[in-house]
Amino acid sequence: MMLSIRYFGGLLMTVKNEASFEQIEMNLNIGGVLLTIDAESLKKDSLINVGVNIGGYSMSANVDTKKVGVRLNSTVDIGSLTIAHNSFTGSATKTQCHVETTDYTNATSHLNVNAVVGLGGGTLQETQPYQFPGLSS
């Protein structure tokens, strides 16, 4: 499945319990992506690719790390990344990160997220501190 915004705007995606997909592509020229992973299990291993030219992404993950392993590989050309999630380990610099949940290798299923930002930033945290205007959780 491919979700694309040609000019500007935002994408909000939540991965829930028992989600079943192979690959999702999200691309934006100008805007942002809010990605929430709130699942105790997934039906299969999955991949999400996020591409933002100008703007950024915010990702939160609330998973049972023994059942769902989450990996984030991300780069930012101009800007910065912030990793603020205690269930993730790996390497992170201002512009690159390769992190995964603590029990990723042994988890029953895996969700890999690849995120690339041109100008802007990305965050990984335990919960989403905000939503797009007009949306409530």
C-alpha positions in Angstrom: 0.0 0.0 0.0 1.3 3.5 -0.8 0.1 6.7 0.8 1.4 9.8 -0.9 0.8 13.6 -0.4 2.0 15.5 -3.4 2.3 19.0 -2.0 1.8 19.5 1.7 -0.1 18.0 4.6 0.1 15.2 7.1 -0.4 11.4 7.6 -1.6 9.8 10.8 -1.2 6.0 11.1 -1.8 3.7 14.0 -0.7 0.0 13.9 -3.1 -1.9 16.2 -3.3 -5.4 17.6 -3.2 -8.2 15.1 -2.4 -5.9 12.2 -1.7 -7.7 8.9 0.3 -6.0 6.1 3.5 -6.6 4.3 4.7 -3.1 3.4 3.4 0.4 3.6 5.0 3.4 1.9 4.3 6.9 3.1 5.8 9.9 1.2 5.3 13.6 1.7 6.9 16.6 0.0 6.1 19.1 2.9 4.5 18.0 6.1 4.6 15.4 8.8 3.9 11.8 9.7 2.5 10.7 13.1 3.1 6.9 13.5 1.7 5.1 16.5 2.5 1.5 17.1 0.1 0.1 19.8 0.1 -3.6 19.3 0.5 -6.7 21.5 0.9 -8.9 18.4 1.1 -8.7 14.6 -0.1 -11.4 12.2 3.1 -11.2 10.1 6.4 -9.4 9.8 5.9 -6.0 8.3 7.7 -3.0 6.9 6.9 0.7 6.9 8.9 3.2 4.8 8.5 6.9 5.5 9.9 9.6 3.3 9.6 13.3 4.1 11.3 16.0 2.0 10.6 18.9 4.3 9.1 18.3 7.7 9.4 15.3 9.8 7.9 12.3 11.7 7.0 11.4 15.2 6.9 7.7 16.1 5.7 6.1 19.3 5.7 2.5 20.2 3.8 0.7 22.9 4.4 -3.0 22.4 5.0 -6.3 24.2 8.7 -6.5 23.3 8.7 -10.3 23.6 5.9 -10.6 21.0 6.5 -7.6 18.7 10.0 -6.5 17.8 10.3 -3.0 16.4 13.3 -1.7 14.6 13.8 2.0 13.4 16.4 2.9 10.8 16.4 6.6 10.1 18.4 9.4 8.6 18.0 13.2 8.5 20.0 15.2 5.9 19.6 18.6 7.6 18.0 18.6 11.0 18.1 16.2 13.9 16.7 13.0 15.4 15.6 12.5 19.0 15.4 9.0 20.6 13.5 9.1 23.9 12.2 5.5 24.5 13.6 3.2 27.1 12.6 0.0 25.4 14.9 0.7 22.4 18.7 0.0 22.2 21.2 0.6 19.4 23.1 3.5 18.0 21.9 7.1 17.4 23.6 10.3 16.4 22.1 13.7 15.5 21.3 12.6 12.0 21.2 8.7 12.0 19.8 6.0 14.1 19.6 2.2 14.1 17.6 1.2 17.1 15.4 -1.7 18.0 13.3 -3.0 20.9 15.4 -4.8 23.6 14.1 -8.3 22.6 13.9 -7.7 18.9 15.7 -10.9 17.8 13.6 -13.2 19.9 10.2 -11.5 19.3 7.4 -13.5 17.6 6.9 -10.9 14.9 8.8 -7.9 13.6 7.9 -4.4 12.4 10.7 -2.6 10.6 10.4 1.2 10.1 12.7 3.0 7.6 12.4 6.8 7.8 14.2 9.4 5.7 13.9 13.1 6.2 15.5 15.7 3.9 15.1 18.9 6.0 13.5 18.6 9.4 13.6 16.0 12.1 12.3 12.8 13.6 11.4 11.6 17.1 10.9 8.2 18.7 9.1 8.3 22.1 6.9 6.2 24.3 3.7 8.1 23.6 2.6 10.8 21.1 2.5 14.1 23.0 0.2 15.7 20.4 -2.0 14.9 17.4 -2.9 16.8 14.2 -5.4 19.6 14.9 -9.0 18.3 14.9 -8.1 14.7 15.8 -8.3 13.2 19.2 -7.0 9.9 20.4 
